[in-house]
Amino acid sequence: ALSSAASDVYKRQIENGVRKAAAECYAVEGFYPDNIGYLIENYDLHIDKNSCIVHYSPVSSNIMPDIKVIAK
């Protein structure tokens, strides 16, 4: 298991990666995707499902989704 500080850094890295992929999608395609699967398939996003849970809650196609990462 990761220490608390390492876990916080890991969660921040994952969250930043998801935000970056979502922003790239918006810049290239003009919308934020409805689900994180689109980012995984099309924007080379990798998430270790064994170590964290990513809550990706879309708001609108032109508003950054609410993104939260929870360590397992």
Disulfide bonds with the S-S distance in Angstrom:
none
